[in-house]
Amino acid sequence: MIYNNKYALGGGCNGLMKIREEDCYQSGIDCIYPGQDPITNSYLWNNINSNENKIVCMLEYDDETANMIEEDRDYWTDMDDWTLGGENPGNFFYDVASNRPGTCSDNDSYWETDTKKLYRCEGPNNWVFIYKPYTYPHPLIKPANPRNLKITY
């Protein structure tokens, strides 16, 4: 999960985030999906180039790894993919829970900005909850014991 970040970036397409698979670059490893340690269930959204106040664009992959990484199978994002002609990021949405649509298509994603919950559509009109960040600090971490306590009568 990479989300809600602000970057001060220059360059084309409001800056780049690159997803890369390493299996194809090592000798003795076939470049056949899914590979040894594939990118899977990754989500990237609402990452902003603060210089442009626009969503960061993403360079998805190069020709050697084109079969190894695929949007809506391995990762989901609201970014444009301008490597292979520009993919429309029209299946990743975010807004408050009450605005989550009642209809959806396979692999649509929805981030509830008020509840901080991520859903993915699996089957027609079937939103499935998939992620909620841990609270911070983590609830299993206890605060430090108090020091230098004094009891006065």
C-alpha positions in Angstrom: 0.0 0.0 0.0 1.4 3.3 -1.1 -1.2 6.1 -0.6 -1.8 9.7 0.5 1.7 10.9 -0.1 3.0 14.2 -1.4 6.1 14.5 -3.4 8.0 17.5 -4.8 8.8 16.1 -8.2 9.8 17.4 -11.6 9.8 15.8 -15.0 7.1 14.5 -17.3 3.8 13.2 -16.3 3.9 14.9 -12.9 6.6 12.5 -11.7 7.0 8.8 -11.9 6.6 5.7 -9.7 7.9 2.6 -11.2 6.8 -0.9 -10.5 9.5 -3.4 -11.6 9.8 -7.1 -11.5 13.3 -8.4 -11.0 12.9 -12.1 -12.1 13.6 -11.2 -15.8 17.0 -9.7 -15.0 18.6 -12.6 -13.3 20.4 -15.4 -15.2 18.9 -18.8 -15.0 15.4 -17.6 -14.1 12.7 -17.8 -16.8 10.6 -14.6 -17.4 7.3 -16.5 -17.1 4.4 -15.3 -15.0 4.1 -15.5 -12.0 7.9 -15.8 -11.5 9.5 -16.5 -8.1 8.4 -13.6 -6.0 5.7 -11.7 -8.0 4.2 -8.3 -7.2 0.8 -9.1 -5.9 -2.2 -7.4 -4.2 -0.5 -4.0 -4.3 -2.4 -0.7 -4.2 -1.2 2.8 -5.0 -3.5 5.8 -4.9 -3.7 9.5 -4.1 0.0 10.2 -4.4 0.4 13.8 -5.3 3.1 15.8 -7.0 3.0 18.9 -4.7 4.6 21.1 -7.3 1.8 20.5 -9.7 -1.0 19.4 -7.3 -1.8 16.5 -9.6 -1.7 12.7 -9.1 1.7 11.3 -9.8 1.8 9.3 -13.1 3.5 5.9 -13.2 5.9 4.1 -15.5 4.5 0.6 -15.2 7.2 -1.7 -16.7 9.6 -2.2 -19.6 9.2 -4.6 -22.6 11.1 -7.4 -20.9 8.7 -7.6 -17.9 5.5 -6.8 -19.7 4.0 -10.2 -19.0 5.0 -10.2 -15.4 3.1 -7.2 -14.1 -0.5 -6.4 -14.9 -2.9 -3.8 -13.6 -6.1 -5.2 -12.0 -4.3 -8.5 -11.5 -1.1 -7.6 -9.5 -1.7 -4.0 -8.6 -4.5 -1.4 -8.5 -4.0 2.4 -8.9 -5.5 5.7 -9.7 -2.5 6.7 -11.8 -2.2 6.9 -15.6 0.1 4.3 -17.2 1.8 6.2 -20.0 4.3 3.5 -21.0 1.9 1.6 -23.2 -0.4 4.3 -24.6 -2.0 5.5 -21.4 -4.3 3.4 -19.4 -7.5 5.0 -18.0 -7.4 4.9 -14.2 -11.2 4.9 -14.1 -11.7 1.9 -11.8 -10.1 3.3 -8.6 -12.3 5.7 -6.6 -12.1 7.4 -3.2 -14.6 9.4 -1.3 -16.6 9.0 2.0 -18.3 5.7 2.8 -21.8 7.1 2.1 -20.8 7.8 -1.5 -19.5 4.3 -2.4 -21.5 3.3 -5.4 -24.0 0.5 -5.1 -22.8 -0.9 -8.5 -19.3 -2.0 -9.4 -17.4 -4.1 -11.9 -14.7 -6.7 -11.3 -11.5 -5.1 -10.0 -13.0 -1.7 -9.2 -11.4 -0.4 -6.0 -12.9 2.1 -3.5 -11.1 3.8 -0.6 -13.4 5.3 2.0 -11.7 8.5 3.1 -13.7 8.8 6.3 -13.5 5.2 7.6 -10.0 4.4 6.0 -11.3 1.2 4.5 -10.3 -0.2 1.1 -12.7 -2.4 -0.9 -12.4 -4.3 -4.2 -15.3 -5.4 -6.4 -15.4 -9.1 -6.9 -18.2 -10.1 -9.2 -21.0 -7.8 -10.2 -21.9 -5.2 -7.6 -20.1 -7.1 -4.8 -17.8 -4.8 -2.8 -15.4 -6.9 -0.6 -13.5 -5.3 2.3 -9.8 -5.9 1.9 -7.8 -3.5 4.0 -7.8 -1.1 6.9 -4.6 0.4 8.3 -3.5 -0.4 11.8 -4.1 2.3 14.4 -1.0 4.2 15.4 0.5 3.6 17.8 -0.3 -0.1 17.4 -2.8 -1.2 20.1 -0.6 -4.0 21.3 2.2 -1.5 22.2 1.8 -0.4 25.8 3.0 3.1 26.7 6.1 3.3 28.8 5.7 3.0 32.6 5.7 6.3 34.3 8.9 7.4 36.0 9.7 9.7 38.9 6.3 9.4 40.5 5.8 11.1 43.8 3.1 10.5 46.3 2.2 13.5 48.5 0.0 13.5 51.6 
